[in-house]
Amino acid sequence: MLHFAVCDDEPYMLDQLAVWLETSLGDLGCREAVLRRFSSGQALLEAGEDFDLVFLDIQMAPPDGLETARALRRRGDECRIVFLTVLRERVFDAFEVRAFDYLVKPVDPARLRRTLERALEDLDRRQTRTLLIQRGTAREVIPLEEIVYCEVLGRKVYLHREDGGVLDYYDKLADLERRLGSGFFRCHRSYLVNLDHVRGCGEGQVRLSGGGAVPVSRLREGELTQALLRRMREREG
């Protein structure tokens, strides 16, 4: 399920953008999507929701679009932001908050659709390459290739990274397994390993890049071998 937001203080523009986006999402076959409308930056911030893509008018009553985008970034929100404005010179402000795109009003529906298509493609790629985690009030985006293995202790998951660092946060290993996808394998009730970092298996241990090792259940050793073969075919494809 994807979550989108449109934020504009002009009611007509807000409604028009929402209609265009809903129509385009339907045409592009994106049925599992939720679109929320906000008439001010403050309302967007107070919603406290995680959005995949936000269309944000720059010229609004305080906080304006740029201030709203800064607030989103300060709290760790990595959503894709598309700015809307009548002022072309504000395009340079968009770089400050890592905007995905910049549309000049009056918005061209065809241009809006192209931006939406690019955003959906980017979302699809990033969903398979990164993991978004919540740590306290902050969110972090972790490239999957950097995760060597995941370990659960009590109610916390520990992400062991390629650089030797460890990130901990509250999650269930079963939920994390679903989010990580086929590139990870649950070798033990308390461990998930990144198949790209597996270097061998034997004597009840999975040997990992960097010299580390984690336990593997005896009944899962054969499944691990099959998972590694599937992963090799995926990479070759």
N, C-alpha and C positions, 0 to 999 in steps of 0.2 A: 504494500500500500504506500503510495507516494502522497506527500502533503505539500500543497502549494498555498501561497498567500499573495493577495493583491492589496496594496496599501496606497490609497489616494484620497485626498480630502475633498475632491470634486465628485459628488454623487453620480453625475452622468458618466464621468470618465471611469469611475469605479465599476459601475454596472456594465459599461461597454467592454472594458477589459475582461471582466469575468465571463461575459458571454463569448467573446472571442476565444478565450483560453479553454472554456468548457467545450466549445465546438471543435477546436483544434485537437484537444486531447481525445475526443471521440473519434475524429477522423484518423488520428495516428494510432488508434487501437489501444489507448491507455485507459482502460476501464476502471482499474482499481486506483482511483485518485480522489483526494479530498481537496476542495478549494475553499479557502476562508477569505472573507473580505474584512478589511479594516479601514476606518475613515481617518485614522491618525497614527503617527508613529508610536505615541504613548500606548494606544490600545494594542498595537502589535506587540510591544515589549511586555506589557502586563499580561498578555495571554499566556506567556511562558511556555509556548509550544515549540516543538522542533519541526522546522519546515525544511523540505529539500530545496525548494526554489521560492524566492520572494521577489515580486515585482513591486518596486518602491519608488514612489514619486519623491523627487528631491525637494521641490518647493511646497512645504507645508508649514503650518503653525508649529512652533517649537514643541518637541524636537523635530526638526526637519528630516528629510530622508537621509542626509549624510550623517547627522547626529544619531539617528536611529541605527544606521548601519554600524557606526563606531561602537554603540552600546552592545549590539549583537556580537561583534567581534571581541569586545572586552570580556564578555562572559563565556567566550569559547565557542560560539556558534559558528560552524563552518558552512552554513547554507549558501547556496548560490544566489547572488543578488543581481537583479537586473534593474538599473536605474531608469526612471522616466523623467523627462524634463523638457521644457521649451528652450532652454539655454544650452547651446552647443558647447560653449566655453567651459561648462561644468564637467565635461568629460574627463578632464585631468584629475578632478577630485575622486573619480571612481577608482583610480589606481591605489589610492590610500587604503581602501578597505577591500581590496582584491575583488572587485566587482566582476561578474561573469560577462555582462554586456551592458550596453548603454543605448536606450532608445529615445529618439527625439520626438516630441509631440508636434503636431498630431501624429499619433502612432499609425504606421502602415500595417494593416493586418497581416500582409504577406511577410513583412519583416519580423513581426512578432512571432509568426508561426515558425520561421526559420530559426529564430532564437530558441524557441521551445523545443524544436527538434534537436538542436545541438545540446541543449541542457539534458534532455532525456537520454541521449547517447552517452553524455558524460556521466550521468547518474548510473547508468547501466554498467559502464566500465569501472567506476569507483566502488560500486557495491561489491564487485568481485575482487578488488585490490586492497581495500582498506577496512578497518574496523573502527566504528565510533563507540567510545566508552564514556561513561559518566563517572567522574571522580569528585564527590562532594557537589559543589555548585559549578564545577568546570567540566567541559567535554573535551576529549582528545581524539584525534584521528590517527590511527596507527596503521602504517603500511603492513599488509599481511606478510610480505616477504621478510620483514624484520623480526617476526615472531618465530622463535625456534620451537617452543612448546608452551602449553598452558597447564597449570596445576590448580586444583581446588583444595583449599584447606578451610574447613568450617563453611562459613557463608561467603568467603572471599575467593576470587579467582586471581591467580598470579600469572602475568604474562612475562615469560622469560625471553628477552630480546637478544638479537645477534650480537649487540655490542656489550652484552653482559649485564645490562640493566634489567630491572624487574619493576613492573607496574602492577599494582593491586587495586581491585575495585570489587564491589558487590555484584554478583551475578550467579546464575546457575550454570553448571557445566553443560547440561543438556541444551539450554537455550543458546549458549555460546556455540556449541557444536552445529546447531542449525544455521546460525548466522555465518559461520566460517566457510561452510560448504565442503566440497569434495577434496579440496587441497589439504585438509586436516583429517587425522584419523584418531579415533578414541582407542588407544592401546590398553587402557586400564581405566577402572572406574573413576580415578582421580586425575587422569592425564589425557591431553590431546596433543598430538605431535604434528608439526608441519612436515608433510611428506617430502618437500623439497630440501629439508634439512636432515633427513634420515640417511645415515651412512652404513647401517648394518643392523643385524638383529641376531641375538643368540644368548643362551643362558639366562633367559628371563629379562633381558635388557634390550632396549632400543638405543643404539649408538647414534649420537647426533653430531652435527657439525660443531666444531669448537672443542670437541673432546668430551662433551657431556653425555649423560645417559639417563633414561627413565625406565621404570618397569613396564613390562608388557605381560598381560595375562596369557597363560599357556594356551587357552582356547582361542586367543585372538592373533597368535603369531601367523597362522596360515592366512587369515583375513588381511593382515598387514601386508603380506607379500602380494596378494591380489590387488590391494589398494595401490601399492607402489607401481605395479605393472600398468594399472589404469592411468595413473598419474603420468607415467612416461609417455603413454599414447596421447594423452591430452596435450602435453608439451610439444610433441612431434607434430600434432595437428595444427 
